[in-house]
């Protein structure tokens, strides 16, 4: 049972979810709930006016991303993007889920005239407006899209975009699998399970009580990218694991997590619309979705290895203590360096040109673990 905060987006969003539950015969699968909680127009977490990104709770933010933490993140990534643009013979870059616009600003500054066009696909009208303000100096080169273009050529990037895609939840009671969703109970949103034919993507002996996520929407996103990318490369940075680690029996509680005011909790049904809901990425599933639809996997490694390969340590030369400390958080194992991974794809001639020595994966490549 969860009480919704009055006088905020939470109460009207909860009413919208109750209505959706009623329209779906009293039960809503978790991915539908998550989609509403995050993206319902004007009410969902990413669609309302609350601040999301920032380095400290005092800013009113909920979490920090790598480009917000250090501008050197974008400058290092720009080196891999430049190599991919050269391999593609393109001057176009497209970013999915641009957040505050911090990464876009860093890449536009670092790449300069090498970029003729920077396109952003973002579901949130509120975030698009904030991006426009932040990127005003680059207005002539930046374009916002409301949906996928019919075809893509160039380089695609996404930082912490896959983890925000709705997931389905599966629960195992020791005998059979159920799909976990939500129902209305005494006016509150609560968990409810239904038998399902869905199964985890790996054959593992899960313990009774295990709850795990599966990622059909993120995989469909990559499959669509594969279909529409005619020639180019794509890089996704996010937290996650290969399937063998993701679905390890000891991770029986899954990876679903919420973030608010720089604190994490595991209850997505509370304070709906007021906090982020995420799940770690199954990178094996992402790699297979790309590969099965025509993309070449050109690398998979930790964020630390990727940024070091792209020259982050050189960029730190002469930096002040604060800049150095923030950049170190991008690399250290107990911060973002190990948990965050980078996967690279390519298609067409760009795949051939990048496959031998993609800059970000020259050392520490872990593709063999996928």
WOJO-V355154 format. One record per backbone hydrogen bond with DSSP energy under -0.5 kcal/mol. NH is the residue of the N-H (numbers start at 1). CO is the residue of the C=O. E is the energy in kcal/mol with one decimal. If there is no record, write none. Layout:
nh=NH co=CO e=E
nh=NH co=CO e=E
This chain:
nh=8 co=5 e=-0.7
nh=11 co=5 e=-1.0
nh=12 co=8 e=-0.8
nh=13 co=9 e=-2.1
nh=14 co=10 e=-2.5
nh=15 co=11 e=-1.9
nh=16 co=12 e=-2.0
nh=17 co=13 e=-2.3
nh=18 co=14 e=-2.6
nh=19 co=15 e=-2.3
nh=20 co=16 e=-2.1
nh=21 co=17 e=-2.4
nh=22 co=18 e=-2.3
nh=23 co=19 e=-2.2
nh=24 co=20 e=-1.0
nh=24 co=21 e=-0.7
nh=25 co=22 e=-1.1
nh=26 co=21 e=-2.3
nh=27 co=21 e=-0.6
nh=27 co=24 e=-1.3
nh=28 co=182 e=-2.6
nh=30 co=180 e=-1.3
nh=32 co=29 e=-0.8
nh=33 co=29 e=-1.9
nh=34 co=30 e=-3.2
nh=35 co=31 e=-2.0
nh=36 co=32 e=-2.1
nh=37 co=33 e=-2.9
nh=38 co=34 e=-1.9
nh=39 co=35 e=-2.7
nh=40 co=36 e=-1.8
nh=43 co=40 e=-1.8
nh=44 co=40 e=-3.0
nh=45 co=37 e=-2.9
nh=46 co=38 e=-2.5
nh=47 co=38 e=-0.5
nh=47 co=44 e=-1.2
nh=48 co=44 e=-1.7
nh=54 co=63 e=-1.8
nh=59 co=56 e=-1.6
nh=60 co=57 e=-2.4
nh=61 co=56 e=-0.8
nh=62 co=52 e=-2.3
nh=63 co=52 e=-1.8
nh=68 co=65 e=-0.6
nh=69 co=65 e=-1.9
nh=70 co=66 e=-2.2
nh=73 co=70 e=-1.5
nh=75 co=71 e=-1.6
nh=76 co=72 e=-2.4
nh=77 co=73 e=-2.5
nh=78 co=74 e=-2.1
nh=79 co=75 e=-0.6
nh=79 co=76 e=-1.2
nh=80 co=76 e=-0.9
nh=81 co=77 e=-2.4
nh=82 co=78 e=-2.7
nh=83 co=79 e=-1.8
nh=84 co=80 e=-2.3
nh=85 co=81 e=-2.8
nh=86 co=82 e=-2.3
nh=87 co=83 e=-2.2
nh=88 co=84 e=-2.0
nh=89 co=85 e=-2.0
nh=90 co=85 e=-1.7
nh=93 co=117 e=-2.2
nh=94 co=155 e=-2.7
nh=95 co=119 e=-2.9
nh=96 co=157 e=-2.3
nh=97 co=121 e=-2.8
nh=101 co=98 e=-2.4
nh=105 co=101 e=-2.4
nh=106 co=102 e=-2.1
nh=107 co=103 e=-2.6
nh=108 co=104 e=-2.7
nh=109 co=105 e=-2.3
nh=110 co=106 e=-2.5
nh=111 co=107 e=-2.7
nh=112 co=108 e=-1.6
nh=114 co=111 e=-2.4
nh=115 co=112 e=-1.7
nh=116 co=91 e=-2.3
nh=116 co=114 e=-0.6
nh=117 co=91 e=-1.7
nh=118 co=141 e=-3.2
nh=119 co=93 e=-2.9
nh=120 co=143 e=-2.6
nh=121 co=95 e=-2.6
nh=122 co=120 e=-0.6
nh=122 co=145 e=-1.0
nh=125 co=123 e=-0.6
nh=128 co=124 e=-2.1
nh=129 co=125 e=-1.9
nh=130 co=126 e=-1.7
nh=131 co=127 e=-2.6
nh=132 co=128 e=-2.3
nh=133 co=129 e=-1.8
nh=134 co=130 e=-2.2
nh=135 co=131 e=-2.4
nh=136 co=133 e=-1.0
nh=138 co=135 e=-2.0
nh=139 co=136 e=-1.6
nh=141 co=138 e=-2.3
nh=142 co=138 e=-1.0
nh=143 co=118 e=-2.4
nh=145 co=120 e=-3.0
nh=152 co=228 e=-3.1
nh=154 co=231 e=-1.8
nh=155 co=92 e=-2.0
nh=156 co=233 e=-2.5
nh=157 co=94 e=-2.3
nh=158 co=235 e=-1.7
nh=160 co=158 e=-0.6
nh=160 co=237 e=-3.2
nh=164 co=161 e=-0.7
nh=165 co=162 e=-1.5
nh=168 co=214 e=-2.1
nh=169 co=180 e=-0.6
nh=170 co=212 e=-2.8
nh=171 co=178 e=-3.0
nh=172 co=210 e=-2.8
nh=173 co=176 e=-2.0
nh=178 co=171 e=-2.7
nh=179 co=194 e=-3.4
nh=180 co=169 e=-2.3
nh=180 co=178 e=-0.5
nh=181 co=192 e=-3.2
nh=182 co=28 e=-2.8
nh=183 co=190 e=-2.6
nh=185 co=183 e=-0.5
nh=185 co=188 e=-3.3
nh=188 co=185 e=-1.9
nh=190 co=183 e=-2.9
nh=190 co=188 e=-0.5
nh=192 co=181 e=-2.3
nh=194 co=179 e=-2.1
nh=196 co=177 e=-1.4
nh=204 co=202 e=-1.2
nh=206 co=204 e=-1.6
nh=209 co=172 e=-3.0
nh=210 co=207 e=-1.7
nh=211 co=252 e=-3.1
nh=212 co=170 e=-2.6
nh=214 co=168 e=-2.3
nh=217 co=166 e=-0.5
nh=219 co=215 e=-2.1
nh=220 co=216 e=-2.2
nh=221 co=217 e=-2.2
nh=222 co=218 e=-1.9
nh=223 co=219 e=-2.2
nh=224 co=220 e=-2.4
nh=225 co=221 e=-2.3
nh=226 co=222 e=-2.5
nh=227 co=223 e=-1.9
nh=228 co=224 e=-2.1
nh=229 co=225 e=-2.3
nh=230 co=152 e=-2.8
nh=230 co=228 e=-0.8
nh=231 co=152 e=-0.9
nh=232 co=347 e=-1.9
nh=233 co=154 e=-1.8
nh=234 co=345 e=-2.2
nh=235 co=156 e=-2.3
nh=236 co=343 e=-2.2
nh=237 co=158 e=-2.4
nh=238 co=341 e=-2.2
nh=240 co=339 e=-1.7
nh=241 co=281 e=-2.1
nh=245 co=242 e=-1.0
nh=246 co=242 e=-3.0
nh=247 co=243 e=-2.9
nh=248 co=245 e=-1.4
nh=251 co=248 e=-2.1
nh=252 co=250 e=-0.9
nh=254 co=251 e=-1.3
nh=257 co=278 e=-2.6
nh=258 co=265 e=-3.1
nh=259 co=276 e=-1.4
nh=260 co=263 e=-2.4
nh=262 co=62 e=-1.8
nh=263 co=260 e=-1.6
nh=265 co=258 e=-1.8
nh=268 co=266 e=-0.7
nh=270 co=267 e=-1.0
nh=274 co=271 e=-2.3
nh=276 co=259 e=-2.3
nh=278 co=257 e=-3.1
nh=279 co=163 e=-1.4
nh=281 co=239 e=-2.3
nh=283 co=241 e=-2.4
nh=283 co=281 e=-1.2
nh=284 co=241 e=-0.5
nh=286 co=282 e=-1.8
nh=287 co=283 e=-2.6
nh=288 co=284 e=-2.6
nh=289 co=285 e=-2.2
nh=290 co=286 e=-1.9
nh=291 co=287 e=-2.9
nh=292 co=288 e=-3.1
nh=293 co=290 e=-0.8
nh=294 co=291 e=-1.4
nh=295 co=290 e=-2.8
nh=296 co=346 e=-3.1
nh=298 co=296 e=-0.7
nh=298 co=344 e=-2.1
nh=299 co=344 e=-1.0
nh=301 co=342 e=-2.1
nh=303 co=340 e=-2.9
nh=304 co=337 e=-2.1
nh=306 co=302 e=-2.5
nh=307 co=303 e=-2.8
nh=308 co=304 e=-2.3
nh=309 co=305 e=-2.8
nh=310 co=306 e=-1.6
nh=311 co=308 e=-1.8
nh=312 co=307 e=-2.4
nh=315 co=311 e=-1.8
nh=316 co=312 e=-1.2
nh=317 co=314 e=-1.3
nh=319 co=316 e=-2.7
nh=324 co=320 e=-2.4
nh=325 co=321 e=-2.6
nh=326 co=322 e=-2.4
nh=327 co=323 e=-2.3
nh=328 co=324 e=-2.2
nh=329 co=325 e=-1.1
nh=330 co=326 e=-0.6
nh=330 co=327 e=-1.1
nh=331 co=328 e=-1.3
nh=332 co=328 e=-2.6
nh=335 co=332 e=-1.1
nh=336 co=329 e=-2.0
nh=337 co=332 e=-2.1
nh=338 co=332 e=-0.5
nh=340 co=336 e=-1.5
nh=341 co=238 e=-3.6
nh=342 co=301 e=-2.9
nh=343 co=236 e=-2.2
nh=344 co=299 e=-2.9
nh=345 co=234 e=-2.8
nh=346 co=296 e=-1.8
nh=347 co=232 e=-2.5
nh=350 co=347 e=-0.8
nh=351 co=348 e=-1.1
nh=352 co=348 e=-1.1
nh=353 co=349 e=-2.3
nh=354 co=350 e=-2.2
nh=355 co=351 e=-2.0
nh=356 co=352 e=-0.6
nh=361 co=358 e=-2.0
nh=362 co=359 e=-1.2
nh=366 co=300 e=-4.3
nh=369 co=366 e=-2.4
nh=370 co=367 e=-1.7
